[in-house]
Amino acid sequence: MIKREPYRMLKAWLVENDISQSELADVLGTTPNYLNKKINGTGPDFRLSEVRKINTSLGIPINIFFNLKVPIKER
């Protein structure tokens, strides 16, 4: 099973902007169940093409999808 950090900022943005996961799934042409797995870190990660589509269609900031924290040892 795939397990990674969930997209908490994406979840928060959807709630703040009154957009359901079903609406986002429609934009991506997938099921709400599959999208929920991606968002919660139990499914595959988002592809860059999906991030672009989400940004273009809904205006969700792209930085929500990227971890901008660089480990101290790599600075």
C-alpha positions in Angstrom: 0.0 0.0 0.0 1.2 3.5 -0.9 1.5 5.8 2.1 2.8 9.4 2.0 2.0 12.7 3.6 -1.6 13.8 2.9 -2.4 17.1 1.2 -3.7 19.0 4.2 -3.3 22.4 2.5 -5.4 21.1 -0.5 -8.1 19.9 1.9 -8.2 23.2 3.7 -8.3 25.2 0.4 -11.2 23.1 -0.9 -13.1 23.8 2.4 -12.3 27.5 2.4 -13.5 27.8 -1.2 -16.6 25.6 -0.8 -15.4 23.1 -3.4 -16.2 19.4 -2.8 -13.9 16.5 -3.6 -16.7 15.4 -6.0 -16.3 18.6 -8.0 -12.6 18.2 -8.1 -12.9 14.6 -9.2 -15.2 15.8 -12.0 -12.5 18.3 -13.1 -9.9 15.4 -13.2 -12.3 12.9 -14.8 -11.9 10.4 -12.0 -14.1 9.1 -9.1 -14.4 10.8 -5.8 -13.1 7.7 -4.1 -9.9 7.6 -6.1 -9.3 11.3 -5.6 -9.8 10.9 -1.9 -7.1 8.3 -1.8 -4.7 10.7 -3.6 -5.5 13.5 -1.2 -5.2 11.4 1.9 -1.9 9.8 1.0 -3.1 6.2 0.5 -3.2 6.3 -3.3 -0.9 7.5 -6.0 0.5 11.0 -6.0 -0.9 13.7 -8.3 0.6 13.9 -11.8 1.9 17.3 -13.0 -0.8 17.3 -15.7 -3.4 16.9 -13.0 -1.9 19.7 -10.9 -2.0 22.0 -14.0 -5.6 21.1 -14.8 -6.6 21.8 -11.1 -4.8 25.1 -11.2 -6.3 26.2 -14.5 -9.9 25.0 -13.8 -10.3 26.0 -10.1 -7.4 28.4 -9.4 -5.9 26.3 -6.7 -2.3 27.5 -6.1 0.3 25.1 -7.4 2.5 25.5 -4.3 -0.1 23.5 -2.4 1.1 20.4 -4.1 4.8 20.8 -3.3 6.7 20.4 0.0 8.8 23.6 0.1 10.7 22.6 3.3 14.3 21.6 2.5 16.0 19.4 5.1 18.7 21.3 7.0 21.4 18.9 5.8 20.6 19.7 2.2 20.6 23.5 2.5 
